């Protein structure tokens, strides 16, 4: 097996990036964010966030990744030799995301089967929290292993390894060409069906009714920018890594627009289906929409099964389709989270792709078993908050400043414009990535840190401290380990 880390076509790159962006957050997070932040009025800050941050930042990541044609740590080392350690923080953080993301994937795999016969019973909330997760908020819960969850997670890790250990185009490239279109097709079926349900318009009217009084609320604007960071996986070194696999034919600016449009169209389309079904549930149960709307695991594993319980004959169609869609969305996203660290290891230590992916999958699968315990659900929430609100955003802020100032992003413009068939970059783009983006990201990061400080429990703060020690230790180890690649200190420029 060869070790060719390059996309076979531009289509493979675009679909892989769309698959990375389109995930659980589009299906369960965005409808809630849209509803709770002004409904139709939310689109104003949402569109501003896409144009002001989403597209410009993706272009920055793509441009630097394409020019360096290397792993993230190697590029950071080339920009400034003393900053290599910053290049390892993001890939390691993203790999930590992968570990707990596999838990959610495992849960959903169980629900794909349960949906065939409504195996959660009459009380989905009790089944999920008590019967399946056996949730405990005490540290002692980590000693109670739950075999069915562990088995479901290991099955997911097997699928991940099978796809990722192959050559890039043979594995991830081909799978993206199948899963991403399939994901969109299934969601179209679900939404089309949902719109025909009695009461669908109740949900849609509730979703899109604009609350213009909130348009000047600072929190809504931060919610919009936070959603775009979360939804497009900005600054997670995934876009950087995927762009480094791109050949000469890639039009990165056009690709950026295509990926941003596909991602935003998908999550807004999902919102139609989610609220159509909630509208039906509201009509059937007499419960107000506001009392049904929830986010995260509450929507996916509690509210939706509750809806399926009252859907009657429709449940056998929409139930398996919905949970299969969640699984495919999770799979396309999780496949992208192993790439940054894997490519970094291959790049510095000259490991083969097969060896790297095998080792990382084995380590990831072993560590993920802590989430297959009674404390797993609680731990997952803590780790997710730490990685996304503290570690990732801080690294994004550092990355933005390194790429925009130390590297001087202005030097990218001739290369990007030369192959662009649509928009041409100019000083306006430089101004955004040098001044506006760092300011916005810093505000969002500070807001996240303050929220954790104000609301975090003692257990949560302890987990944060442990994670910080682990992250710093791993970063130190990878930085200090001697490179076996003779070209580690040489980076090929394309400017």
N, C-alpha and C positions, 0 to 999 in steps of 0.2 A: 504493500500500500504506500502510495506517495504521500508527501507532506505538503501539498500545494495549498497555501493559504491565500486563495484569490477566488473571487466570484466568477462563475462561468459566464455570467451576463449581467447587464445592468438591471434586468428584471429581478434576478435573484437578490441583488442588493436591496432594491426597493421593497420587495415583498418581505425580506427578512427584517428590515427596519420597521415596516408596518406591523409585522407580527410581534416585534419587540414592544412597540408602542401600544398596540391594541391588546389589552389584557383585562384582568378582573376590575381594575379601576374604572374602565369605561362602562362596564355593565352595572356594578353596584355602587361605585362612588359618585360618578358624575351626576346621575339623576337626582341623588340626594342633595348634592352641592347646588345644582341648578334650582331645585325646588326651594331650598332653605335660604337662598340668597337673592330673593327678588323675582324669581320666575323669569318671565320674558325680559325684565330689566337687566338681568344678569348678563345678557348677551353683549351689552355695551362694554363692560370691563373685560369680558371673555375675549371678544374680538381684538380689543386693544392689547391684551396680554399675548395673544397669538402673534400679532404683527410686530409688537414692540420687543417681545422677549423670545417667544417660541421659535419663530423663523430665523431671526438674526443669530441666536445662540447655536441653533443646529448648523447653520452655515459656518459659524466659527469652528465648531467641533469637526465638521466634515472637512473643512479646508485644511486645518492643521493636521488631522489624521491622514488625509490624502497626500499631503506634502512630505510628511515624515516617513510614511510607509513603515511604521514600526509600532511596537507596543507603547502603551501610555507611559510607563516608567522611563523607557528609553528616550521618548520624546522630551519628557520633563528634564531628564539628565542632560540632554543636548541643549535645551534652552538655558539651563543653569546647573552645572555639575553638583552643586551643593543641595539641590532641591529634589534629588531622585526619590527621597523618602516620601515626598508628597505624591509622587507618581504611583506609589504602592497603596496608599490609603484608599483610593477610590475602587480599584479592582478587588481589594480584600473586602471592603464594605459591600460591594455588589454581590460578592460570593456569599456573604453572610445573609443577604436578602434571599439568595437562591435557596439557602438551607431552610429558612422558615417558610418560604414560598412553597416548598415541596410539601409542607404540612397541609396547607390550604388545598393544594392539588390532590393530596391523598383524601382529605375530607370529601372533596367533590367527586372523586372517583367512587367513593362509597355511596354517595347520593345518586349517581347515575344509575346504580343497581337498585337502590331503594325506590327510586321514582317509578320503576316498572310495576310496583305493587303497593306504593304508599307505605313503605316499611317504617316510616317515622310515627305511624299511629295517629290518634286523634289530637295529641298535644305535641306538635313539632318542637316547641320551645323546651319542654321537659326532656324530650328524646335527645335533642342536640346537646344540651348543657349537662344533663345528668346521665342519661343512658349511654350515649356515645362518648362524649369527652370526659365524663366523670369529673367535672371541673372542681379544682381546689385552688384557692388563692394562697395557700400556705406552701412554703418551700418543700415541705415533706411530701407533697403530691408528686414530686419528680421521681419518687421511688415506686410509684404505681404505674407500671407499664401496661398499655392497652394494645393487645396483639392485633386487633382488626385494623386500627389506625396505622400501626407499624407496618403491617403487610401491604396496605394500600400505598403507603409512602415508598416502600421498597419497590413496588411495581412501577411507580412513576419514575424512580431513579433508574430502573432498568431501561425504560423507554428513552429517558434522557441520554443515558450512556450509549445506547444503540445508535441514536441519531448523531450525537456530538463527536463520537470517536472516529467517525469516518472523515475523509477529506471534506473540506468546507462545502464544495459544490455538490458532492455526492450525498452528503448528510443534510446539513442545515439548508443548503440551497434548494435541493429537491423537495424536502419536507415543507419548506415555506411556500413553494409553488402549489402544493396540495392543500395544506392546512389553512392558509390565509383565505383563499377563495372559498373553501368549504365553510369556514367560520362565517364569512359574510353571507353565504347562501342560507345557512341555517338560521341566522339572525333575521334575514328577510322573511323567511317562512314564519318565524315566531311573531314578528311584529305584524305581518299581514294578518295572521290569525287573531292576534290580540285586538287589533282594531275592529274586528267584527263582533267582539263580545259586547253584550248589553252593559251599559254603564261606562264604556271606554271613554266617551267624551267627558264624563265626570272627572276622570283622572287627568285627561289632557287639559281641560279648562283650568283645573287646579294647578297643574304644572306650569302652564305658560302665562297665567294671569300675572301681568307685570305689577310689581309693587315699586312704583317710581319714587316713593319716599325714601327708599334704601339706596338710591343710586349714588348719593354723596357719602354713604357710610364707608369708612376706611376698611372695615372688615370684609366687605363684599369685594373690594378691589384686591385685597390680599388673598381672598378665597379664589378669585379668578387666576391670579398669578401662581398661586400654590397648585391649583388644578392643572395648569399647563406644565409646570415643572414635573408634577407627578405623572401626568398622562403621557407626555412625550419622553419621559425618562431623561430629562435634560441633565447634563453634567455627570452622568454615571459612567462615562468612558465607553459606553456601548456604541454610541454613534461614532466616536473617535476610532474605535477598534474596527467597526464595520467599514468605515471609509478607508482605512489603511489596507483593506483587502480589495479595494476597487481598482480596476484597470484604467487604461487611458481613455476609454470611451465614455466614462461617467460624466454626466452633467449634474454636478452636485447641487447647484441652485434650483434647477428644475425638480430634482429628486426631493429636495427639502420641501418645496411647495406641495408636491404630490403626497409625501408622507404626512405632513401637517394636515392637509385637507382630508386625506383618508381617515386619519385618526379622529379628527373632530367630527367628521360626518358620521363615523361609526358610533361614537358615544352619544351624539344627539339622536341618532336613529334608535339606539338602545333605550333611550329615555322614553321614546314613544311607546315601546312595548311594555316597559316596566310600569308606567303610569296607566296605560290602558288596562292592564291586568289588575292593578290596585284599584282603579275605578270600578271594575267589575266586582271586586271583592267588597268594596264599600257599599255598592248597591245591594249585594246579596246579604251582607252581614249587618247593614245599618250603621257601620262604624265610619266615622269621619276619616277622610284621607290623611289628615294631620296625625291621626293616631295610628295609622298603618305604616307611614313612611319611616324608614330606618336605613342605616347604611351598614356596609361591611357584612360580617357574618350574619348579622340580624336579618338582613334582607335575603341573602342567598340561602341560608340554612334554616330560617324560621318563618319569615313572612311568605316566601314563595311556597314552601310546603303547605303552609296554612291555606294559601290561595288554591293550590292543587287539590286540597281536600274538599273544596266546595265547587270545583270545576266539573265534577261529574265525569261524563264520558270524554270530555275534552282533555282531561288530565293525562290520559295514556299517550296523547300526542305531544302536548306541550311540555310535560314534565321531563321525559328523557331528552327531548331536544334542547331544553333550556340548560340542563346540567351538563349535557355533552358540549354545548357551546361554551359554558364556563370552563370546562376542562380543556378544550382546544385553545381558548384564549390564554389560559394559564400556561399551557404547554409552550405555545409560541413565545410567550414572554420569558419563561424560565430558561429556555434554550439560549436566550441572548445573555443571561446573567453569568454564564460560565465562561463566555468568550474573553472578556477583558483580562481576568487572572490567568486563564489558560494560555493566551497569546503572550502575556508578559513572561510567564515561566518558560515557554518555548523560546522566546526571544533572548532571554538572559542565560538560560542554562542548556540550550540546544537539545531539549527533550523533543521527542516526536509528538505529534498531535495525539496519536493513539495512546501513548504512555501517559501524557499529561491529563487527558480527559478521563482515563481509567482511574488514575490516582485521585484526582479531584472528586470524581463521582463516588469512589469508595469512602473518602474522608467525609464528604458531604452527607452521604447516606448514614454513616455511623453517627455523626454529630446531630443529624436531624432527628434521631430517635428520642432525644430529650423532649421533643414536641409531641411524641406519641405517649405522653404520660398525662396524669391528671393535672399537672401544673402547666402542661404544654400550651393551652389556650391563653392563660394569663401571661406566660413568658413570651409568647408570640407578640402580644400587644405591646409589651415593654420594649422588646428588641426592635419592632417595627417603628415605634416612636423615636427611639434613639438613633437608629440608622438614617431614617428619612428626615427627621427634624433637626438633628445635630450633625452627625458625621457627614452625610452626603451633601447637605446644603453648605456646610463650611468648606468642604473640598471643592464644590462648585464655585464658591466665591473666590477661592485661591486660584482655581483653574482659569476662571474668567480673567483675572488680573494678570496671570502669567502669560496667557495666550494673547491678550489684548495689548499689554504694555511691554513686558520683558521680551516676548517674541516679536512684537510689533505686527499686529494683525493687518496693517495697511499693506504689507508686502504680499499678502495673499490675493489682493484684488486682481492684479493682472492675470494670474493663473486661473482664478475662478471665472473671470469675465471671458477669457479666451475660449472656454468650452461651454459657456452658457448660451442657450438658445432662447432664453426668456428675459429675465431681469438682469441688468448690469449693476454691479455694486459701485458705490462711490463713497465720498466722505461721510454721507449720512449714516452708512452702516458702521463706519469706524467710530463715529460719535456715539452711536447706540451701545456698541459692545465695550467701549472704553469708559463711558460715564453712566449711562442710564442703567444698563444691566447690573453692574456691581452694586449700585445703590439699591435697586429693587430687591436683588437677592439678599443683600445685607439686612434689609428691613424684614423680609420674610423669615430669615434665619433668626434674627433677634426676637421676633414675635413668637417663633416656635420654642426657643429656649425659655423665654419668660413664661409661656404657657405651661411648659413642663415643670418649671420651678414652682409655679403657683398651684398646680394641680397634682403634681407627682407625689406618690406615696413613698414611704420609707423603703418598701420592697423595690419599687421602681428605681429609686435613686441608687440602691445597692447594685441592681442589675446594670445600671448605667455605668457605675464605677468599674465593675468587672469587665464590661464590654470595652471601656476605654483602655484598660490595662491590656486586654487581649489584642485590640486593634493596634496599639502602640508597639507591643511586643512583636507581633507578626510583621509589622512594617519595618521594624529595626532588623529583624532576621533576614527578610528578603533584600533589604538595602545593603546589608553588610556582607552577605554571602558572596564570595567571589564568582564573577561571571565566567562561564566556560565558553561563551561566544566571543571569539576574537574581535568581532565587529561591534561589541557592545558600546564602545565609545565612539563609534563612527555611525553617523546617521546620514542617509542619502537625501539630499534636498531636491525638490522638484521645482523650486522657484526660478 
